[in-house]
């Protein structure tokens, strides 16, 4: 089997999470500057077998797409051109940042580490991926 990769896209930085090859465990991989995202994904997918990209879909409380969806749609067009052999699925990402922050509190991280927005993005990507895995069962 191949890995699944979740992308928590942001205009400044993007959180990345990945599964093991058996697609059982979701783990945070990294957070990278969004300007370097396509380059990172090309390199990673040339070295690792990735079957699917799972990209967060930001929705408002009334289920309408948020304004950040415009940036994500542009990125997805570029991603499809750069890596056309890997399909993309979207997952509702409402509350993932709040859940990530709460996870940091629950795991006992000190206040100064909880201010690390890159870590929040990586954990958010992991939550998106775990949500996808859970809903596939």
C-alpha positions in Angstrom: 0.0 0.0 0.0 1.0 3.6 -0.4 0.9 6.5 2.0 -1.9 9.1 2.3 -0.9 12.7 2.8 -2.9 15.5 4.4 -2.4 19.1 3.6 -3.6 21.9 5.9 -3.1 24.7 3.4 -2.4 28.3 4.6 -1.3 31.4 2.7 1.9 31.7 4.7 2.7 28.1 5.8 1.2 24.7 5.3 1.0 21.7 7.7 1.7 18.3 6.3 0.7 14.9 7.8 1.3 11.4 6.4 0.2 7.9 7.1 2.3 4.8 7.4 2.3 2.5 4.4 -0.5 0.4 5.9 -2.6 3.6 6.2 -3.3 3.0 9.9 -1.5 5.8 11.7 -1.6 9.5 10.9 1.5 11.4 11.9 2.6 15.0 11.6 5.4 15.3 9.0 6.3 19.0 8.8 5.2 22.5 8.3 6.7 24.4 5.3 6.4 27.8 3.9 3.5 27.7 1.3 5.7 29.3 -1.3 7.9 26.1 -1.2 4.9 23.6 -1.0 4.8 22.4 -4.6 8.6 21.9 -4.7 8.4 19.9 -1.4 5.5 17.8 -2.7 7.3 16.9 -5.9 10.4 15.9 -4.1 8.5 13.9 -1.4 6.3 12.0 -3.9 9.3 11.2 -6.0 10.9 9.5 -3.0 7.9 8.0 -1.3 4.8 6.2 -2.6 1.8 8.5 -2.0 -1.6 7.3 -3.1 -3.8 10.3 -2.2 -3.7 13.9 -1.1 -6.3 14.9 1.4 -6.7 18.6 1.5 -8.6 20.5 4.1 -11.8 22.3 3.0 -12.4 25.3 5.1 -16.1 25.9 5.7 -18.0 28.4 7.8 -20.5 27.4 10.4 -23.3 27.7 7.8 -21.4 25.2 5.6 -20.5 27.8 3.0 -16.8 27.8 1.9 -14.6 30.3 3.6 -12.8 33.0 1.7 -9.5 31.1 1.9 -11.0 28.5 -0.5 -10.0 30.9 -3.4 -6.3 30.4 -2.5 -6.7 26.7 -2.0 -8.5 26.3 -5.4 -5.5 28.0 -7.1 -3.1 25.8 -5.3 -5.1 22.6 -6.3 -4.9 23.6 -10.0 -1.1 23.9 -9.7 -0.9 20.6 -7.8 -2.9 18.8 -10.4 -0.6 20.0 -13.2 2.6 19.3 -11.2 1.6 15.9 -9.8 -1.4 14.7 -11.9 -1.1 11.0 -11.0 -2.1 11.5 -7.4 -5.8 12.3 -6.8 -7.1 14.8 -4.3 -9.9 14.4 -1.8 -11.3 17.2 0.3 -12.1 17.0 4.0 -14.0 19.5 6.1 -11.5 21.2 8.3 -13.7 23.2 10.6 -12.4 23.3 14.2 -9.1 21.6 13.4 -7.0 24.5 14.6 -9.0 24.7 17.8 -8.7 20.9 18.2 -4.9 21.1 17.5 -4.5 23.8 20.1 -6.5 21.8 22.6 -4.3 18.7 21.8 -1.3 20.8 22.6 -2.8 21.8 26.0 -3.8 18.2 26.7 -0.4 16.8 25.9 1.2 19.2 28.5 3.0 21.5 26.1 4.2 24.7 27.8 2.6 28.0 26.8 5.5 29.2 24.8 5.5 26.1 22.6 1.7 26.4 22.1 2.4 29.8 20.4 4.2 27.9 17.7 1.8 28.3 14.7 3.8 25.9 12.6 3.2 23.2 15.1 -0.5 24.0 15.2 -0.6 23.7 11.4 1.2 20.3 11.5 -1.2 19.0 14.2 -4.2 20.3 12.2 -3.0 18.4 9.1 -2.7 15.3 11.3 -6.3 15.8 12.6 -7.5 16.2 9.0 -5.8 12.9 8.0 -7.1 11.1 11.1 -10.6 12.3 10.3 -10.3 10.9 6.8 -9.0 7.6 8.0 -11.7 7.3 10.6 -14.5 8.0 8.1 -13.1 5.3 5.7 -13.8 2.5 8.2 
